[in-house]
Amino acid sequence: MIREAEVQLKGAEIICESLLKEGVDVVFGHPGGAVLPLYDALYSYPQIRHILVRHEQAAAHAADGYARVTGRPGVCIATSGPGATNLVTGIMGAKADSVPMVAITGQVARAALGSEAFQECDTCAITAPCTKKNYLVMSAADLAPTIYDAFRVAQEGRPGPTLVDIPRDVQQELADFEYMEVPQVASAPVHEAMDDNLRRAAHLINGARKPLILAGHGVLNSRASDDVLSLAEKTGIPVVNTLLGLGSFPRRHPLSLGMLGMHGMYWSNLGVDQSDLIVGLGVRFDDRIIGKPGSFAPNAKVIQVDIDPSQIGRNVPVDVGLVGGIKAVLKELLPLVRSSSHGDWVQQIDALKEEHPSLEVPESDGLLAQHVLTDLNEVMGGEGDSVVVTGVGQHQMWAAQYLMFDSSDCFVSSGGLGAMGYEVPAAMGAQVGRPESTVWSIAGDGGIQMTIQELATISDEKLPVKIALFNNGDLGMVRQWQEMFYQGHYKAVSIPGPDFVRMSEAFGIPALRVTRREDVLHALRRAKADAGPYLIEFVLKPDESVYPMVPSGATLAQTVEDPRTRRTG
């Protein structure tokens, strides 16, 4: 810590002091030559916990997972050149999913810039499309104000990542340290001159016969889950969620319809197609939820509420756009809407559920992902202290469909970028951010092999992450697409892995293998009861596909369902 008698500090010490001012108590990183002055300073700052990842990509994913469960920016550190470029996947993932993050990278000394020095790259140019803003700091005197700005930009408006690139000699240069007072993060206000649009939105809601609320990740970023619940219960409007909006509305609530989109519930997709009003809250209307462009909710008026004005009407034409934080907008909107029930509309959707039971587990002579997930629901028991972190692929979609999330910030997944390998490092970050919670990593056998080295980090840090590894021997979603749309031309899809149980044990993490349906529940309970990390390899029946599914280029009304579960001809 800074002593009162000190007037000047080295740049690296200024970085540490600035992080403390921002309330940072943990960073994820990997050292290297251009960032060693900062690591030398961190030696004298034990109040900043440093978690040594085995690959810089994992540092960014861990910072992402940490930010999602805490609401505070995650911080990751890497050296210049390959260290910085290895961060890019995780930074872009945070950008795509509106996750606050501050990345700090070392850079070659100022005199060597532009000389193609060892491990030099133009980090700012490379990360410009992946960040809200990035900075090359050329003077130690600029470090404190730059870090201050980086944290403000990461959190304000639509959250996202920033990056601060710092030459090695700037980290060693002396400068005066002064830090501005850190403001409290407040809910983003409603945009000025919005009263007319609020009244128009209320008029549409009050007059709708078949309305739906579409709740996205912006609800969670705005900490507005309770406000959405109030709107739904007052108006009687059913709620559908995007993938990243799961957890923003209680899944077991009578008005919850679950996820919509490419692998959404059949009744959710058909409900959207038949609705006459969509109230989009913190949702971008991306391609995974709208289906064929121009076909989304063809009979509906659309209200869109978003903190980012550039998103209003960007992918779907809207009738009313409201710019502001979801919480602030709903505070103004709620008094203007009438109490209602929409009983006929709810009954119509209930009939769709009865005829098209998307969550009915199909008959099988082998172990299915659905078996594991239904038992995991029982093990979690609706607890508010459980967090689920998934990778990307079939296991991600099955988890989104079958797990019942009833509390906020309990589901963490790479949505916009869809980065395989996300599940293990992001679960590390979530566990650090919420140490009192049981964190489950739902992993695929393809994705986990991309970041399996982080089992060493989990073991060293004694992080009690529970890994449910779904092993079907394939890149499952790739196989499914090759089967459905490429005439079964299977290429580069079989991915034989190591003996995952022995691999886990080699990292010091106890593990077991499950091949039978009747052993699933016991295995999950055993993992949860263990005080430390645990890995369960579930050997699944191969060749299973994820249903429902909206094929590429199809509309939501053309959702394909599992023929084994449909009850009508």
C-alpha positions as CSV (number, residue, x, y, z in Angstrom):
1,M,0.0,0.0,0.0
2,I,1.1,3.6,-0.5
3,R,2.7,5.3,2.5
4,E,1.8,8.8,3.4
5,A,5.4,10.0,3.1
6,E,5.6,8.8,-0.5
7,V,5.3,11.5,-3.2
8,Q,6.1,9.5,-6.2
9,L,5.5,5.9,-7.3
10,K,6.7,3.6,-10.0
11,G,4.2,3.1,-12.8
12,A,3.7,-0.5,-11.8
13,E,2.8,0.6,-8.2
14,I,0.4,3.2,-9.7
15,I,-1.4,0.4,-11.5
16,C,-1.7,-1.6,-8.3
17,E,-2.9,1.5,-6.3
18,S,-5.4,2.3,-9.0
19,L,-6.8,-1.3,-9.0
20,L,-7.3,-1.0,-5.2
21,K,-9.1,2.3,-5.6
22,E,-11.5,0.5,-8.0
23,G,-12.1,-2.2,-5.4
24,V,-10.2,-4.9,-7.3
25,D,-9.2,-7.8,-5.1
26,V,-8.4,-10.5,-7.7
27,V,-6.8,-10.6,-11.1
28,F,-6.3,-13.4,-13.5
29,G,-3.0,-13.5,-15.4
30,H,0.2,-15.0,-16.7
31,P,3.6,-13.2,-16.4
32,G,6.1,-12.4,-19.2
33,G,9.0,-10.1,-19.8
34,A,7.1,-7.0,-20.8
35,V,4.9,-7.1,-17.7
36,L,7.4,-8.2,-15.1
37,P,7.7,-4.8,-13.5
38,L,4.0,-5.0,-12.7
39,Y,4.4,-8.5,-11.3
40,D,7.3,-7.2,-9.1
41,A,4.9,-4.6,-7.8
42,L,2.2,-7.2,-7.2
43,Y,4.7,-9.0,-4.9
44,S,4.2,-6.1,-2.4
45,Y,0.4,-6.0,-2.8
46,P,-0.9,-9.2,-1.2
47,Q,-4.4,-7.7,-0.9
48,I,-4.7,-8.2,-4.7
49,R,-5.0,-11.9,-5.2
50,H,-3.3,-13.1,-8.4
51,I,-4.5,-16.3,-10.0
52,L,-2.0,-17.9,-12.3
53,V,-3.7,-19.3,-15.3
54,R,-1.9,-21.7,-17.7
55,H,-2.9,-19.9,-20.8
56,E,-3.8,-16.2,-21.3
57,Q,-7.1,-17.1,-23.1
58,A,-8.2,-18.6,-19.8
59,A,-7.4,-15.4,-18.0
60,A,-9.8,-13.5,-20.1
61,H,-12.5,-16.1,-19.8
62,A,-12.1,-16.3,-16.1
63,A,-12.4,-12.5,-15.8
64,D,-15.5,-12.8,-17.9
65,G,-17.0,-15.4,-15.6
66,Y,-16.1,-13.4,-12.5
67,A,-17.7,-10.3,-13.9
68,R,-21.0,-12.0,-14.8
69,V,-21.6,-13.3,-11.3
70,T,-20.4,-10.2,-9.4
71,G,-21.5,-7.4,-11.7
72,R,-18.0,-5.9,-11.3
73,P,-15.4,-5.7,-14.0
74,G,-13.1,-8.7,-14.2
75,V,-9.4,-8.0,-14.6
76,C,-6.9,-10.0,-16.7
77,I,-3.2,-9.4,-17.2
78,A,-0.8,-10.6,-20.0
79,T,2.5,-9.8,-21.4
80,S,3.2,-8.3,-24.9
81,G,3.0,-10.1,-28.2
82,P,1.6,-13.7,-27.8
83,G,0.4,-13.0,-24.3
84,A,-1.8,-10.1,-25.6
85,T,-2.9,-12.0,-28.7
86,N,-3.9,-15.0,-26.6
87,L,-6.3,-12.7,-24.7
88,V,-8.2,-11.7,-27.8
89,T,-10.7,-14.5,-27.9
90,G,-11.8,-13.9,-24.3
91,I,-11.9,-10.1,-24.9
92,M,-14.1,-10.5,-28.0
93,G,-16.4,-12.8,-26.1
94,A,-16.9,-10.1,-23.4
95,K,-17.6,-7.6,-26.1
96,A,-20.2,-9.8,-27.8
97,D,-21.9,-10.5,-24.5
98,S,-21.7,-7.0,-22.9
99,V,-19.5,-8.1,-20.0
100,P,-17.4,-5.5,-18.2
101,M,-13.7,-6.3,-18.3
102,V,-10.4,-4.5,-18.0
103,A,-7.4,-6.1,-19.7
104,I,-3.9,-4.9,-18.8
105,T,-1.1,-5.9,-21.2
106,G,2.6,-5.2,-21.1
107,Q,4.3,-3.7,-24.2
108,V,7.9,-3.4,-25.3
109,A,9.8,-0.3,-24.1
110,R,8.9,3.0,-25.8
111,A,12.2,3.3,-27.7
112,A,11.6,-0.2,-29.3
113,L,8.0,0.5,-30.5
114,G,7.7,0.0,-34.2
115,S,11.1,-1.8,-34.5
116,E,9.7,-5.3,-34.7
117,A,11.3,-6.0,-31.3
118,F,11.0,-9.4,-29.6
119,Q,7.4,-10.1,-28.7
120,E,6.2,-6.7,-30.1
121,C,2.8,-6.4,-31.6
122,D,0.4,-3.5,-32.1
123,T,-2.0,-4.7,-29.3
124,C,-4.2,-1.6,-29.6
125,A,-4.7,-2.1,-33.3
126,I,-5.5,-5.8,-32.9
127,T,-8.0,-5.3,-30.1
128,A,-9.7,-2.1,-31.4
129,P,-12.7,-4.1,-32.8
130,C,-12.9,-6.2,-29.6
131,T,-13.0,-3.5,-27.0
132,K,-15.1,-0.5,-26.2
133,K,-11.9,1.5,-25.9
134,N,-8.2,0.8,-25.6
135,Y,-5.2,2.8,-24.5
136,L,-1.4,2.9,-25.1
137,V,0.0,4.6,-22.1
138,M,3.2,6.5,-22.9
139,S,3.8,8.2,-19.6
140,A,3.6,7.0,-16.0
141,A,1.8,10.2,-15.2
142,D,-1.1,9.1,-17.4
143,L,-1.5,5.7,-15.8
144,A,-3.9,6.6,-13.0
145,P,-6.3,8.7,-15.2
146,T,-6.2,6.1,-17.9
147,I,-7.1,3.2,-15.6
148,Y,-9.8,5.3,-14.1
149,D,-11.3,5.9,-17.5
150,A,-10.9,2.3,-18.5
151,F,-13.1,1.2,-15.6
152,R,-15.7,3.9,-16.3
153,V,-16.0,2.9,-19.9
154,A,-16.2,-0.8,-19.1
155,Q,-19.1,-0.3,-16.8
156,E,-21.1,2.7,-18.2
157,G,-23.8,2.4,-20.8
158,R,-23.7,-1.0,-22.5
159,P,-20.9,-2.8,-20.6
160,G,-17.9,-4.3,-22.3
161,P,-14.1,-4.8,-22.3
162,T,-11.4,-2.1,-22.3
163,L,-7.6,-2.7,-22.6
164,V,-4.7,-0.8,-21.2
165,D,-1.4,-1.4,-23.0
166,I,1.7,-0.3,-21.0
167,P,5.3,-0.3,-22.2
168,R,7.7,-1.9,-19.8
169,D,9.7,1.3,-19.1
170,V,6.5,3.2,-18.3
171,Q,5.9,0.6,-15.6
172,Q,9.3,1.5,-14.1
173,E,9.0,5.3,-14.5
174,L,8.3,7.5,-11.5
175,A,5.3,9.7,-11.3
176,D,3.0,11.4,-8.8
177,F,0.0,9.3,-7.9
178,E,-3.4,10.9,-7.6
179,Y,-6.7,9.1,-8.2
180,M,-10.1,10.6,-8.8
181,E,-13.0,9.5,-6.5
182,V,-14.7,6.4,-7.8
183,P,-18.4,7.1,-8.4
184,Q,-21.1,4.6,-7.4
185,V,-22.4,2.7,-10.4
186,A,-26.0,3.9,-10.8
187,S,-28.8,2.5,-13.0
188,A,-28.6,4.1,-16.4
189,P,-31.4,6.7,-16.6
190,V,-34.1,6.9,-19.2
191,H,-33.1,8.8,-22.2
192,E,-34.4,12.4,-22.3
193,A,-37.7,13.2,-24.1
194,M,-38.9,9.6,-23.6
195,D,-42.3,10.4,-22.0
196,D,-44.2,10.1,-25.3
197,N,-42.6,6.8,-26.1
198,L,-43.4,5.5,-22.6
199,R,-47.0,6.4,-23.1
200,R,-47.1,4.7,-26.5
201,A,-45.5,1.6,-25.1
202,A,-48.0,1.4,-22.3
203,H,-50.8,1.9,-24.8
204,L,-49.6,-1.0,-26.9
205,I,-49.2,-3.2,-23.8
206,N,-52.7,-2.3,-22.5
207,G,-54.3,-3.1,-25.9
208,A,-52.5,-6.3,-26.7
209,R,-54.4,-9.7,-26.7
210,K,-51.4,-12.0,-27.3
211,P,-48.3,-10.2,-25.9
212,L,-45.0,-11.7,-24.9
213,I,-42.1,-10.3,-22.9
214,L,-38.7,-11.2,-24.4
215,A,-36.1,-10.8,-21.6
216,G,-32.4,-10.8,-22.5
217,H,-29.0,-10.3,-21.0
218,G,-29.6,-6.6,-20.5
219,V,-32.1,-7.4,-17.8
220,L,-29.3,-9.1,-15.8
221,N,-26.8,-6.3,-16.5
222,S,-29.3,-3.8,-15.2
223,R,-30.1,-5.9,-12.1
224,A,-33.7,-5.6,-13.2
225,S,-35.0,-9.2,-12.7
226,D,-37.4,-8.1,-10.0
227,D,-38.8,-5.3,-12.2
228,V,-39.5,-7.8,-15.0
229,L,-41.2,-10.1,-12.6
230,S,-43.4,-7.2,-11.5
231,L,-44.3,-6.2,-15.1
232,A,-45.2,-9.8,-16.0
233,E,-47.3,-10.4,-12.9
234,K,-49.1,-7.1,-13.2
235,T,-49.9,-7.5,-16.9
236,G,-50.2,-11.3,-17.0
237,I,-47.8,-11.4,-19.9
238,P,-45.8,-14.6,-20.4
239,V,-42.0,-14.3,-20.6
240,V,-39.6,-15.9,-23.0
241,N,-35.8,-15.7,-22.6
242,T,-32.8,-15.5,-24.8
243,L,-29.9,-17.8,-24.0
244,L,-28.1,-15.2,-22.0
245,G,-31.3,-13.9,-20.5
246,L,-31.9,-17.2,-18.7
247,G,-32.1,-16.5,-15.0
248,S,-33.6,-13.1,-15.5
249,F,-37.0,-14.6,-14.9
250,P,-37.8,-17.6,-12.6
251,R,-38.0,-20.6,-14.8
252,R,-40.6,-22.4,-12.6
253,H,-42.9,-19.4,-12.6
254,P,-46.3,-20.1,-14.3
255,L,-45.6,-17.3,-16.8
256,S,-42.2,-18.6,-17.8
257,L,-41.9,-20.2,-21.3
258,G,-38.2,-20.8,-21.3
259,M,-35.9,-20.1,-24.1
260,L,-36.8,-19.2,-27.7
261,G,-34.7,-19.3,-30.9
262,M,-32.7,-21.8,-32.8
263,H,-32.9,-24.4,-30.0
264,G,-35.7,-22.8,-28.0
265,M,-38.9,-24.4,-26.8
266,Y,-41.4,-25.2,-29.5
267,W,-44.1,-23.4,-27.7
268,S,-41.9,-20.3,-27.2
269,N,-41.1,-20.1,-31.0
270,L,-44.7,-20.7,-32.0
271,G,-45.9,-18.2,-29.4
272,V,-43.7,-15.5,-30.8
273,D,-45.0,-16.3,-34.3
274,Q,-48.6,-16.0,-33.1
275,S,-48.2,-13.0,-30.8
276,D,-49.5,-9.5,-31.4
277,L,-46.9,-7.7,-29.2
278,I,-43.3,-8.3,-28.3
279,V,-41.8,-6.4,-25.4
280,G,-38.1,-6.8,-25.9
281,L,-36.1,-6.0,-22.8
282,G,-32.3,-5.8,-23.1
283,V,-32.2,-8.0,-26.2
284,R,-30.4,-7.4,-29.5
285,F,-32.8,-9.6,-31.7
286,D,-29.8,-11.4,-33.1
287,D,-30.0,-14.1,-35.7
288,R,-30.2,-17.0,-33.3
289,I,-33.5,-15.8,-32.0
290,I,-35.3,-14.2,-34.9
291,G,-34.9,-17.0,-37.5
292,K,-35.2,-16.0,-41.2
293,P,-34.6,-12.3,-41.5
294,G,-37.8,-10.4,-41.9
295,S,-39.9,-13.2,-40.5
296,F,-39.8,-12.5,-36.8
297,A,-43.2,-12.1,-35.1
298,P,-45.0,-11.2,-38.4
299,N,-48.2,-10.3,-36.7
300,A,-46.8,-8.3,-33.8
301,K,-46.0,-4.8,-32.8
302,V,-42.5,-4.5,-31.2
303,I,-41.3,-2.5,-28.3
304,Q,-37.6,-2.5,-27.7
305,V,-35.9,-1.3,-24.5
306,D,-32.1,-1.1,-24.6
307,I,-29.3,0.9,-23.0
308,D,-27.5,1.2,-26.4
309,P,-29.4,3.4,-28.9
310,S,-27.6,1.8,-31.8
311,Q,-29.4,-1.5,-31.1
312,I,-32.9,0.0,-31.4
313,G,-34.4,-1.3,-34.6
314,R,-31.1,-2.6,-35.8
315,N,-32.2,-6.2,-36.6
316,V,-36.0,-6.0,-36.2
317,P,-38.1,-3.0,-37.0
318,V,-39.7,-1.6,-33.8
319,D,-42.8,0.4,-33.2
320,V,-41.6,2.0,-30.0
321,G,-38.0,2.3,-28.9
322,L,-37.0,3.2,-25.3
323,V,-33.3,4.0,-24.6
324,G,-32.2,3.5,-21.1
325,G,-31.3,1.0,-18.4
326,I,-34.0,-1.7,-18.1
327,K,-34.5,-0.9,-14.4
328,A,-35.0,2.8,-14.9
329,V,-37.3,2.3,-17.9
330,L,-39.5,-0.2,-16.1
331,K,-39.8,2.1,-13.1
332,E,-41.4,4.6,-15.4
333,L,-43.4,2.2,-17.4
334,L,-45.0,0.0,-14.6
335,P,-47.4,2.7,-13.3
336,L,-48.7,3.3,-16.8
337,V,-49.8,-0.3,-17.6
338,R,-53.0,-1.9,-16.5
339,S,-53.4,-5.1,-14.4
340,S,-54.5,-8.0,-16.6
341,S,-54.4,-11.8,-16.9
342,H,-54.5,-12.7,-20.6
343,G,-56.1,-16.0,-19.7
344,D,-57.1,-17.1,-23.2
345,W,-53.6,-16.4,-24.5
346,V,-52.0,-18.4,-21.7
347,Q,-54.4,-21.3,-22.4
348,Q,-53.4,-21.2,-26.0
349,I,-49.7,-21.5,-25.1
350,D,-50.5,-24.3,-22.6
351,A,-52.2,-26.2,-25.4
352,L,-49.0,-25.9,-27.5
353,K,-47.0,-27.3,-24.5
354,E,-49.4,-30.2,-24.2
355,E,-49.2,-31.1,-28.0
356,H,-45.5,-30.4,-28.3
357,P,-43.7,-31.5,-25.0
358,S,-40.2,-30.2,-25.9
359,L,-38.8,-31.1,-22.5
360,E,-40.0,-34.7,-22.5
361,V,-36.9,-36.9,-22.3
362,P,-37.0,-39.4,-25.2
363,E,-36.8,-43.1,-24.6
364,S,-33.2,-44.4,-25.0
365,D,-31.2,-47.5,-24.3
366,G,-28.2,-45.3,-23.5
367,L,-27.3,-42.4,-21.2
368,L,-28.5,-39.0,-22.4
369,A,-27.5,-35.5,-21.5
370,Q,-31.2,-34.9,-20.6
371,H,-30.9,-37.6,-17.9
372,V,-27.9,-35.8,-16.3
373,L,-29.6,-32.4,-16.4
374,T,-32.9,-33.5,-14.9
375,D,-31.0,-35.1,-12.1
376,L,-28.8,-32.0,-11.7
377,N,-32.0,-30.0,-11.2
378,E,-32.8,-32.3,-8.3
379,V,-29.3,-31.9,-6.8
380,M,-29.4,-28.1,-7.1
381,G,-33.0,-28.2,-5.8
382,G,-33.8,-24.6,-6.9
383,E,-31.0,-23.3,-4.7
384,G,-30.2,-19.6,-5.2
385,D,-26.5,-20.4,-4.5
386,S,-25.8,-22.6,-7.5
387,V,-24.1,-21.3,-10.7
388,V,-24.0,-23.2,-14.0
389,V,-21.3,-22.4,-16.5
390,T,-21.4,-24.0,-19.9
391,G,-19.2,-24.4,-22.9
392,V,-20.5,-24.1,-26.4
393,G,-22.3,-26.8,-28.4
394,Q,-25.0,-29.4,-27.8
395,H,-24.4,-29.6,-24.1
396,Q,-24.9,-25.8,-23.9
397,M,-28.3,-26.0,-25.6
398,W,-29.4,-29.0,-23.5
399,A,-28.4,-27.2,-20.3
400,A,-30.3,-24.1,-21.5
401,Q,-33.4,-26.2,-22.2
402,Y,-33.5,-28.5,-19.2
403,L,-32.0,-26.6,-16.2
404,M,-34.5,-24.6,-14.1
405,F,-32.8,-21.3,-13.3
406,D,-34.8,-19.4,-10.7
407,S,-32.3,-16.7,-9.6
408,S,-30.2,-14.0,-11.3
409,D,-26.6,-14.5,-12.4
410,C,-26.9,-18.2,-12.1
411,F,-26.3,-19.1,-15.8
412,V,-23.0,-18.2,-17.5
413,S,-22.3,-19.1,-21.1
414,S,-20.5,-17.7,-24.2
415,G,-23.4,-16.5,-26.4
416,G,-22.4,-14.0,-29.0
417,L,-19.0,-15.3,-29.8
418,G,-19.7,-19.0,-28.9
419,A,-16.2,-19.8,-27.8
420,M,-15.4,-23.4,-27.3
421,G,-13.2,-23.9,-24.3
422,Y,-15.0,-21.3,-22.2
423,E,-16.6,-23.7,-19.7
424,V,-13.6,-24.5,-17.4
425,P,-11.9,-21.1,-17.1
426,A,-15.1,-19.1,-16.8
427,A,-16.2,-21.5,-14.1
428,M,-13.0,-20.7,-12.3
429,G,-13.8,-17.0,-12.4
430,A,-17.4,-17.6,-11.3
431,Q,-16.1,-19.6,-8.3
432,V,-13.7,-16.9,-7.3
433,G,-16.4,-14.3,-7.7
434,R,-19.0,-16.3,-5.7
435,P,-17.0,-18.5,-3.4
436,E,-20.1,-19.4,-1.3
437,S,-21.9,-20.9,-4.3
438,T,-21.7,-24.4,-5.8
439,V,-20.4,-23.8,-9.3
440,W,-21.1,-26.5,-11.9
441,S,-19.2,-26.5,-15.2
442,I,-21.2,-28.2,-17.9
443,A,-18.4,-29.2,-20.4
444,G,-18.2,-30.9,-23.7
445,D,-15.5,-33.3,-24.6
446,G,-14.4,-31.1,-27.5
447,G,-14.4,-27.8,-25.6
448,I,-12.7,-29.1,-22.5
449,Q,-9.7,-30.3,-24.5
450,M,-9.1,-26.7,-25.6
451,T,-8.5,-25.4,-22.1
452,I,-8.0,-28.6,-20.1
453,Q,-4.7,-27.2,-18.7
454,E,-6.8,-25.0,-16.4
455,L,-7.5,-28.1,-14.3
456,A,-4.1,-27.3,-12.9
457,T,-5.2,-23.8,-11.9
458,I,-8.4,-25.2,-10.3
459,S,-6.3,-27.7,-8.3
460,D,-3.6,-25.2,-7.2
461,E,-6.2,-22.7,-6.1
462,K,-8.4,-25.3,-4.5
463,L,-11.4,-24.0,-6.3
464,P,-14.4,-26.3,-5.6
465,V,-15.7,-26.3,-9.2
466,K,-17.8,-29.4,-10.1
467,I,-17.2,-30.4,-13.7
468,A,-19.9,-32.4,-15.5
469,L,-18.2,-33.6,-18.6
470,F,-20.5,-34.7,-21.4
471,N,-18.5,-37.2,-23.6
472,N,-20.2,-38.4,-26.7
473,G,-16.9,-38.8,-28.7
474,D,-17.8,-36.2,-31.3
475,L,-18.0,-32.5,-31.9
476,G,-21.7,-33.0,-31.4
477,M,-23.1,-29.9,-32.9
478,V,-20.8,-30.2,-35.9
479,R,-21.9,-33.8,-36.4
480,Q,-25.6,-32.8,-36.1
481,W,-25.2,-30.2,-38.8
482,Q,-23.2,-32.5,-41.1
483,E,-25.9,-35.1,-40.7
484,M,-28.8,-32.7,-41.3
485,F,-27.5,-30.3,-43.9
486,Y,-24.4,-31.9,-45.5
487,Q,-25.7,-35.4,-46.5
488,G,-24.0,-37.1,-43.6
489,H,-20.5,-36.2,-44.9
490,Y,-18.8,-36.6,-41.5
491,K,-15.4,-34.9,-41.6
492,A,-13.1,-34.0,-38.7
493,V,-16.0,-34.6,-36.3
494,S,-14.8,-37.6,-34.3
495,I,-12.7,-36.3,-31.4
496,P,-11.3,-39.2,-29.3
497,G,-10.1,-37.8,-26.0
498,P,-7.8,-39.0,-23.3
499,D,-8.9,-41.0,-20.3
500,F,-10.5,-38.0,-18.7
501,V,-10.8,-39.6,-15.2
502,R,-7.0,-40.4,-15.1
503,M,-6.3,-37.0,-16.6
504,S,-8.3,-35.3,-13.9
505,E,-6.7,-37.3,-11.2
506,A,-3.2,-36.4,-12.6
507,F,-4.1,-32.8,-11.9
508,G,-5.0,-33.7,-8.4
509,I,-8.8,-33.6,-8.9
510,P,-10.9,-36.6,-7.9
511,A,-13.0,-38.0,-10.8
512,L,-15.3,-40.8,-11.7
513,R,-16.9,-42.2,-14.9
514,V,-20.7,-42.8,-15.3
515,T,-22.1,-44.9,-18.1
516,R,-25.5,-45.9,-16.7
517,R,-28.7,-43.9,-16.1
518,E,-29.2,-45.3,-12.6
519,D,-25.8,-44.0,-11.4
520,V,-26.2,-40.3,-12.4
521,L,-27.9,-39.0,-9.3
522,H,-25.5,-40.6,-6.9
523,A,-22.5,-39.3,-8.8
524,L,-23.8,-35.7,-8.8
525,R,-24.5,-35.9,-5.1
526,R,-21.1,-37.3,-4.4
527,A,-19.4,-34.4,-6.4
528,K,-21.5,-31.8,-4.6
529,A,-20.7,-33.2,-1.2
530,D,-16.9,-33.1,-1.8
531,A,-15.3,-30.1,-0.4
532,G,-13.0,-29.5,-3.4
533,P,-13.1,-29.7,-7.2
534,Y,-14.6,-32.8,-8.8
535,L,-15.0,-34.2,-12.3
536,I,-17.6,-36.6,-13.5
537,E,-17.3,-38.0,-17.0
538,F,-20.7,-38.9,-18.4
539,V,-20.3,-41.3,-21.3
540,L,-23.3,-40.4,-23.4
541,K,-25.1,-42.2,-26.2
542,P,-23.5,-40.9,-29.4
543,D,-25.4,-39.5,-32.4
544,E,-28.1,-37.7,-30.3
545,S,-29.3,-34.4,-31.8
546,V,-30.6,-31.3,-30.1
547,Y,-34.3,-30.6,-30.6
548,P,-36.3,-28.4,-31.1
549,M,-34.3,-26.8,-33.8
550,V,-34.8,-24.0,-36.3
551,P,-32.8,-24.9,-39.4
552,S,-30.7,-22.1,-40.9
553,G,-32.9,-19.9,-43.2
554,A,-36.1,-21.1,-41.6
555,T,-38.7,-19.1,-39.6
556,L,-39.6,-19.7,-36.0
557,A,-42.9,-21.2,-37.3
558,Q,-40.8,-23.9,-39.0
559,T,-39.3,-25.2,-35.8
560,V,-38.4,-28.9,-36.1
561,E,-39.2,-31.0,-33.0
562,D,-38.0,-34.4,-31.9
563,P,-40.4,-36.9,-33.6
564,R,-40.0,-39.1,-30.5
565,T,-41.8,-36.7,-28.2
566,R,-44.5,-35.0,-30.4
567,R,-48.0,-36.1,-29.3
568,T,-50.0,-35.0,-32.4
569,G,-49.8,-36.1,-36.0
